[in-house]
Amino acid sequence: MQPKENPPDGHADVRIVAASPEVARRVAEVLRHCFATTEQRSYPADAQGGTRLELTVDTTSAAEPARSWLETSRSSGKDGRRK
């Protein structure tokens, strides 16, 4: 398996694994409300019928409330812990 390239700066690759396609789609929809995203790609997750969705989010064009959260998290310290 070839290693995947890192997404461009300001973007994040997201993988959603859920027991059903509907649950995975609901989570992807929430992300779409907060960030610009690529078209989702859907794959079977396992033999029991799970679903895996993959998409890329663009954190440079975040909508509220994600924008506020991103701005706050950038200025809250460099150690990565929540305050």
C-alpha positions in Angstrom: 0.0 0.0 0.0 1.4 3.4 -1.0 1.7 6.0 1.7 -0.8 8.8 1.2 0.5 12.4 0.8 -0.3 14.9 3.5 -3.1 17.3 2.6 -2.2 20.8 1.7 -1.5 23.3 4.5 -4.8 24.4 6.1 -6.6 21.2 5.1 -7.3 17.9 7.0 -8.2 14.5 5.7 -11.1 13.1 7.8 -12.2 9.4 7.9 -15.6 8.6 9.4 -16.3 5.0 10.3 -19.8 4.1 11.4 -22.1 1.1 11.7 -24.4 2.4 9.1 -24.2 4.7 6.0 -26.8 7.1 7.5 -24.8 7.7 10.6 -21.6 8.4 8.7 -23.5 10.8 6.3 -24.9 12.7 9.3 -21.4 13.3 10.7 -20.1 14.4 7.3 -23.1 16.8 7.0 -22.1 18.5 10.3 -18.5 18.9 9.0 -19.9 20.5 5.8 -21.8 23.1 7.8 -18.5 24.1 9.5 -15.9 23.7 6.7 -15.6 23.7 3.0 -15.1 20.0 2.1 -14.3 17.8 -0.9 -16.9 15.3 -2.2 -17.0 12.4 0.2 -15.8 9.0 -0.8 -17.7 6.0 0.6 -16.3 2.5 1.2 -17.3 -0.6 3.1 -15.7 -0.6 6.6 -16.0 -4.3 7.5 -17.8 -7.5 6.8 -20.6 -6.6 9.2 -21.8 -3.8 7.0 -20.1 -0.8 8.5 -19.4 2.3 6.3 -16.2 4.4 6.0 -16.5 7.9 4.5 -13.4 10.0 3.6 -13.3 13.7 2.9 -10.9 16.6 3.1 -11.9 19.7 5.0 -10.5 23.2 4.4 -9.9 24.8 7.7 -8.9 28.1 6.0 -12.5 28.7 5.0 -14.3 27.7 8.2 -17.8 28.8 9.0 -19.1 29.8 12.4 -18.8 28.3 15.0 -15.7 26.4 13.8 -14.0 29.7 12.9 -14.3 31.0 16.4 -13.1 27.7 17.8 -10.1 27.6 15.5 -9.1 31.2 16.3 -9.4 30.5 20.0 -7.4 27.2 19.8 -4.6 28.9 17.9 -4.1 31.4 20.7 -4.7 29.1 23.7 -1.1 27.8 24.0 1.4 25.7 22.2 1.2 22.5 24.3 -1.9 21.2 22.6 -3.9 20.8 25.8 -7.4 22.3 26.1 -7.8 25.1 28.6 
